[in-house]
Amino acid sequence: MKTSKAAGLVIATFVAVVSQSAWSQTQQAASAAAVEQGAPEGAESSAAIPSGRKADRALRRKVYAALGKDKAINAGNISVIAKNGAVTLSGTASDMAQIAKVEEIARAVPGVTSVTSKLTVKKSFGGM
C-alpha cells in the first residue's frame, strides 16, 4: 500500500514538473518571437499589435472623441460600433447635413476602414 502511494506521488510530481517545464518553454518561445519582431524584451507577442475587442474598443473611443470635438454635433444621440476597422453609426441627428458630417468625421479617424450609417433624421414634435 505504501509503495503504491509513493509511486503515485512520484508520478504526480513528475507530471507537475514536466507540465511546468513545457509551459515555461512556450513562454520563452513567445518572448523570443516578440523580440525578433522588434518588440522589447519581456513583451508578449500579443501586446505588440492590438487586436480583437481591445482594438475595437479603442477605435470606438477614437470615433466618439472625434465626434465630441465638433460642437455642432449632438453625439449623445449617436451610437458607434467598431469591428475590425468597420464602424457602424446608429441613432438620430437633427438633419441630413449633420448625418453627412458625422459620416465624414468617422471616415477621417485613423484605423477606420469603412463606415456604415444607420443614422436617421429626428422628427420634430411640431409635425413639420
Secondary structure, DSSP 8 states (H G I E B T S, - for coil): -HHHHHHHHHHHHHHHHHHHHHHHHHHHHHHHHHHHTT--TT--HHHHS--THHHHHHHHHHHHHHHHH-TTS-GGGEEEEEETTEEEEEEEESSHHHHHHHHHHHHHSTT--EEEEEEEE---TT--
